[in-house]
């Protein structure tokens, strides 16, 4: 494909009022993105569903200048731009009517068409219970001999727990971003994003000039649902982005599962509602997911144990990790006493370590190394 055609393809989806559905309809009518931009405004107006407003926007060639800058950005940073008719474009996403016209990939496009793909989503305010269940689910899939691609959104909470658990087990993982590949949000997950790009992929349908906006989350969620055979909700409040992703997955006729939690717990309500209303199947572990997906049983293997690393840890976090390495496990109060740190400093440090996958919380406010 020529650089010129890529420029036209990128520009097409950037035109105001032209979404992916309209863009695909135009491609089908004219045969190529370039032909659309070379067509007269009067001819565009006669196409059903286009009209004068959209035709005017197409005739405005400013988007081509922006698209040329994007082509240069892509080339500089080793990004793959996949058009929805390209062989490497994810087949599962191509089956979705509202799948993006263009998909930008940093990493390996090939894993997007892997045999088994599972999206794992949940609340940003994940509890210790939810984080541990997420890790057990991913580790369980690996232990059962499955090597699915784990897809999530790189957000705080369940998303980052899923990515880190996959990296820990040597499973490929894909992070779907709600912004362009010129940045990483949240910035705290930049290191994990680099690891993901090295063995999996960072994926988005936003160009590099698209500013971060929470309104982008819906577009991001439809890609998370569309890339996967199944979406698993680990923890969710009564409302939230994870439930939206589950609804989108259902609309795509993909499998949806939810992990039940404690009755009355605020971040279990969303999962319980999905199960009660039969919008999701109930799973407790990887074996349930295996049965629900009718996966062939593979040779069992033990999860890969990552070496303990102090890289990126604060001084307080290092002290806590070193203490737990010597003691095995301890309560918050005893950790504070033995490390000489105030409890007020121990609590946030433990939370950060838990999100980093280094520490596991147990009943009775007991913590141990993962």
PyMOL commands that set and color helices and strands:
alter all, ss='L'
color gray80, all
select helices_A, chain A and resi 3-14+20-30+33-38+41-45+51-59+62-76+91-94+109-113+128-143+158-169+187-199+214-226+241-251+269-276+286-293+315-327+332-339+343-355
alter helices_A, ss='H'
color red, helices_A
select strands_A, chain A and resi 80-83+102-107+117-121+149-152+173-176+201-204+230-233+255-259+281-283+329-331+359-362+366-369
alter strands_A, ss='S'
color yellow, strands_A
deselect
rebuild
show_as cartoon
